């Protein structure tokens, strides 16, 4: 069994925010693979079991807020006895331009509070993560980072976001079927700007 967790904040107010792009990817995967996400008792998540590309998988969206994502992830791993090699966390990244994907087998939190919470709760950074570029705010806009990540995408950006969510879903499917190295080879070097 493998586990794909998309990060975000619960609640309608955050639904389409930049910080919730991880939720968007899990939601797209659940819809395209007919995996129903439902609230799971004592798991602090919306989650669902199914098969994608012949692999058994659990898709999950933590119901904790972003900064407490580790509670949900560690609970799911314990409940389903999943080891870290079979975990993929999908999250937003300010330091990647909008649409860029970067999957890695492990690494630091790089300032992302949700990822930091997971690393702290698991006492390990040895799990795969798929970072999705949301870009940084333009300095001329004079908007702080917290306000920016909790804001929605502009109408001009929405087409790019839709393509990005689709590509990220494909990356998750490659990770499931062929592992992180193959996903890195395909998606880390892809020039999303020219698609």
C-alpha positions as CSV (number, residue, x, y, z in Angstrom):
1,X,0.0,0.0,0.0
2,X,1.2,3.5,-0.9
3,X,0.1,6.8,0.5
4,X,-0.2,10.1,-1.4
5,X,-1.0,13.1,0.9
6,X,-1.8,16.5,-0.6
7,X,-1.2,19.5,1.8
8,X,-3.5,22.4,2.3
9,X,-5.8,24.0,4.8
10,X,-9.4,22.7,5.4
11,X,-12.4,24.9,4.9
12,X,-14.2,26.7,2.1
13,X,-12.3,30.0,2.7
14,X,-9.0,28.3,1.6
15,X,-10.4,26.0,-1.1
16,X,-8.8,27.5,-4.2
17,X,-5.8,29.2,-2.5
18,X,-2.2,28.8,-3.7
19,X,-1.3,27.0,-0.5
20,X,-4.0,24.3,-1.3
21,X,-2.6,23.1,-4.6
22,X,-1.7,19.8,-2.9
23,X,-5.3,19.3,-2.1
24,X,-6.2,20.1,-5.8
25,X,-3.9,17.3,-7.0
26,X,-5.3,14.7,-4.6
27,X,-8.8,15.7,-5.5
28,X,-8.1,15.4,-9.3
29,X,-6.5,12.0,-8.7
30,X,-9.5,10.9,-6.6
31,X,-12.0,12.0,-9.3
32,X,-10.1,10.5,-12.3
33,X,-9.6,7.2,-10.5
34,X,-13.0,7.1,-8.8
35,X,-11.6,7.0,-5.3
36,X,-14.1,8.5,-2.8
37,X,-12.5,10.7,-0.2
38,X,-14.4,10.7,3.1
39,X,-13.7,11.7,6.7
40,X,-12.0,8.8,8.5
41,X,-12.5,8.3,12.2
42,X,-9.4,9.2,14.3
43,X,-7.3,9.8,11.1
44,X,-7.5,13.6,11.0
45,X,-8.0,13.4,7.2
46,X,-10.3,13.0,4.3
47,X,-9.0,9.8,2.7
48,X,-9.9,7.0,0.4
49,X,-8.5,3.7,-0.8
50,X,-8.3,2.5,-4.4
51,X,-6.1,1.4,-7.2
52,X,-4.2,3.6,-9.6
53,X,-2.2,2.0,-12.4
54,X,-2.4,-1.4,-10.7
55,X,-1.1,-0.1,-7.4
56,X,-3.0,0.0,-4.1
57,X,-3.0,3.5,-2.8
58,X,-4.5,5.7,-0.2
59,X,-5.2,9.3,-1.1
60,X,-5.5,11.8,1.7
61,X,-6.1,15.5,2.5
62,X,-5.3,16.4,6.2
63,X,-8.1,18.0,8.1
64,X,-5.6,19.6,10.4
65,X,-4.3,23.0,9.4
66,X,-1.2,23.2,7.3
67,X,1.2,23.8,10.3
68,X,-0.1,20.6,11.9
69,X,0.0,18.3,8.8
70,X,2.4,15.9,10.6
71,X,-0.4,14.8,13.0
72,X,-2.5,13.5,10.1
73,X,0.4,12.0,8.1
74,X,1.9,10.1,11.1
75,X,-1.6,8.8,12.1
76,X,-2.2,7.5,8.6
77,X,1.2,5.8,8.4
78,X,0.7,4.1,11.7
79,X,-2.9,3.1,11.0
80,X,-2.1,1.5,7.7
81,X,1.4,0.3,8.6
82,X,2.9,2.2,5.6
83,X,6.7,2.8,5.6
84,X,8.3,6.0,4.6
85,X,9.4,4.6,1.2
86,X,5.7,4.4,0.3
87,X,4.8,8.0,1.2
88,X,4.5,10.9,-1.3
89,X,3.7,14.4,0.0
90,X,2.3,16.9,-2.5
91,X,2.8,20.6,-1.7
92,X,3.1,24.2,-2.9
93,X,6.5,25.9,-3.4
94,X,7.1,29.6,-3.5
95,X,10.6,29.2,-4.8
96,X,9.5,27.5,-8.0
97,X,7.8,29.5,-10.8
98,X,4.2,28.7,-11.4
99,X,3.7,25.4,-13.1
100,X,7.2,24.0,-12.4
101,X,7.3,20.5,-10.7
102,X,10.1,19.1,-8.6
103,X,9.9,15.6,-7.1
104,X,12.6,14.4,-4.7
105,X,13.2,11.3,-2.6
106,X,14.0,13.3,0.6
107,X,15.3,16.7,1.7
108,X,14.7,19.5,4.1
109,X,11.5,21.4,4.6
110,X,12.9,24.5,2.9
111,X,10.8,26.8,5.1
112,X,7.4,25.1,4.3
113,X,5.5,24.8,7.6
114,X,3.4,21.8,6.5
115,X,6.5,19.8,5.5
116,X,8.3,20.9,8.6
117,X,5.5,19.5,10.7
118,X,5.6,16.2,8.9
119,X,9.4,15.9,9.3
120,X,9.1,16.7,13.1
121,X,6.3,14.2,13.7
122,X,8.0,11.4,11.7
123,X,11.4,12.3,13.0
124,X,12.6,11.8,9.5
125,X,12.9,13.6,6.2
126,X,13.3,10.4,4.3
127,X,10.1,10.4,2.2
128,X,9.3,11.6,-1.3
129,X,7.8,15.0,-1.9
130,X,6.4,16.7,-5.0
131,X,6.8,20.4,-4.9
132,X,4.5,22.4,-7.2
133,X,5.6,25.9,-8.1
134,X,3.2,28.8,-7.2
135,X,5.8,31.5,-7.8
136,X,6.5,34.5,-5.5
137,X,4.5,37.7,-5.4
138,X,5.9,40.6,-7.4
139,X,7.7,43.0,-5.2
140,X,5.7,45.9,-6.8
141,X,2.5,44.4,-5.4
142,X,3.7,44.9,-1.8
143,X,2.0,41.7,-0.6
144,X,3.4,39.7,2.3
145,X,4.1,36.0,1.7
146,X,1.5,34.7,4.1
147,X,-1.2,36.8,2.5
148,X,0.0,35.6,-1.0
149,X,0.0,31.9,-0.3
150,X,-3.6,32.1,1.1
151,X,-4.8,34.1,-1.9
152,X,-6.4,32.6,-4.9
153,X,-4.9,32.3,-8.4
154,X,-5.7,35.1,-10.8
155,X,-7.9,34.5,-13.8
156,X,-4.8,34.8,-16.0
157,X,-3.1,32.0,-14.0
158,X,-6.0,29.6,-13.8
159,X,-5.4,27.9,-17.2
160,X,-1.7,27.2,-16.2
161,X,-2.9,25.9,-12.8
162,X,-5.2,23.5,-14.4
163,X,-2.4,22.1,-16.6
164,X,-0.1,22.0,-13.6
165,X,-2.5,20.0,-11.5
166,X,-2.9,17.5,-14.4
167,X,0.9,17.2,-14.8
168,X,1.3,16.7,-11.1
169,X,-1.3,14.0,-11.1
170,X,0.7,12.3,-13.9
171,X,3.9,12.6,-11.8
172,X,2.1,10.9,-8.9
173,X,1.0,8.1,-11.1
174,X,4.6,7.6,-12.4
175,X,5.8,7.6,-8.8
176,X,3.3,4.9,-7.9
177,X,4.1,2.7,-10.9
178,X,7.9,3.2,-11.4
179,X,9.3,5.0,-8.3
180,X,10.8,8.4,-7.5
181,X,13.9,8.1,-9.8
182,X,11.8,7.6,-12.9
183,X,9.4,10.5,-11.9
184,X,12.4,12.7,-11.3
185,X,13.8,11.9,-14.7
186,X,10.6,12.8,-16.5
187,X,9.2,15.7,-14.4
188,X,12.1,17.6,-12.9
189,X,13.7,18.4,-16.2
190,X,10.5,19.1,-18.1
191,X,10.1,22.7,-19.2
192,X,6.6,23.4,-18.2
193,X,6.8,26.9,-19.5
194,X,6.8,25.7,-23.1
195,X,3.8,23.3,-22.8
